[in-house]
Amino acid sequence: MLKLFRAIALVEGLTTIALFCVAMPLKYWAGNPALVPPLGMAHGVAWLTYLAGMVMCLPGKGFTVGEVARTFIAALFPFGTFLNDGLIRRKQAARELATASLAGGLSS
């Protein structure tokens, strides 16, 4: 589930980049607002999916209240999901290691 959440966070971050670095400059510097509505909608859907992903993917995965709060706050700042990826990646690696050692202990 953490792998899925990391993918959702990547999409959310990429839509932020597309909106802020492509659509908005085209609107304000080139007078062409055509990309803002579709990219804004894509980013909004990605952001809501990120929040839903937090609710579905994080519980029971060893996150403290502070880490869940950090993950939520990351969604409120541009590029925050990229900065928070290290935390999610470490949690994912720890869970995979725990699962592997548990499976190794069961097969012995």
C-alpha positions in Angstrom: 0.0 0.0 0.0 2.9 2.4 0.7 4.1 1.8 -2.9 0.7 2.9 -4.1 0.7 5.9 -1.9 4.2 6.9 -3.2 2.9 6.7 -6.8 -0.1 8.9 -5.9 2.2 11.4 -4.2 4.4 11.4 -7.3 1.4 12.2 -9.6 0.3 14.9 -7.2 3.7 16.5 -7.2 4.0 16.2 -11.0 0.7 17.9 -11.5 1.8 20.7 -9.2 4.9 21.2 -11.4 2.9 21.2 -14.5 0.5 23.7 -13.1 3.0 26.1 -11.6 5.8 25.7 -14.2 3.9 25.4 -17.4 0.2 26.4 -17.2 0.5 29.5 -15.0 3.5 31.0 -16.7 1.7 30.5 -20.1 -1.3 32.3 -18.6 0.5 35.2 -17.0 3.5 35.7 -19.3 2.1 34.6 -22.6 -1.6 35.5 -22.1 -2.6 31.9 -22.9 -4.8 30.5 -20.1 -5.8 27.3 -22.1 -3.8 24.9 -19.9 -4.9 26.2 -16.5 -8.4 24.6 -16.4 -7.3 21.0 -17.4 -4.1 21.0 -15.4 -5.9 22.7 -12.5 -8.5 20.0 -12.6 -5.9 17.2 -12.8 -4.0 18.7 -9.9 -7.2 19.0 -7.8 -8.1 15.3 -8.5 -4.6 14.3 -7.7 -4.6 16.2 -4.4 -7.9 14.7 -3.4 -6.6 11.3 -4.3 -3.5 12.0 -2.2 -5.7 12.7 0.8 -7.8 9.6 0.2 -4.6 7.7 -0.2 -3.5 8.9 3.2 -6.7 7.6 4.8 -6.5 4.2 3.0 -2.7 3.5 2.9 -1.1 4.9 6.1 -3.1 3.5 9.0 -1.4 0.4 10.5 1.9 1.0 8.7 3.8 2.3 11.7 3.3 6.1 11.2 3.3 8.3 14.3 0.8 11.1 14.6 3.5 13.5 13.8 4.5 11.6 10.6 0.9 11.5 9.4 0.6 15.3 10.1 3.9 15.9 8.2 2.5 13.9 5.3 -0.7 15.9 5.3 1.2 19.2 5.6 3.4 18.1 2.6 0.3 18.2 0.5 -0.3 21.8 1.3 3.0 23.1 0.0 4.3 23.1 -3.5 6.7 20.2 -4.0 6.1 19.0 -0.4 5.2 15.5 -1.6 8.7 15.2 -3.1 10.3 16.3 0.2 8.2 13.9 2.1 9.0 10.9 -0.1 12.1 10.0 1.9 9.9 9.3 5.0 7.5 7.2 3.0 10.3 5.3 1.3 12.0 4.5 4.6 8.7 3.3 6.1 8.1 1.2 3.0 11.6 -0.3 3.2 11.2 -1.1 7.0 7.9 -2.8 6.3 9.4 -4.9 3.5 12.3 -5.8 5.7 10.0 -6.8 8.5 7.9 -8.9 6.2 10.9 -10.6 4.7 12.4 -11.5 8.1 9.0 -12.7 9.3 8.7 -14.9 6.2 12.2 -16.1 6.7 11.5 -17.0 10.3 8.4 -18.9 9.3 10.2 -21.0 6.7 13.0 -22.0 9.1 
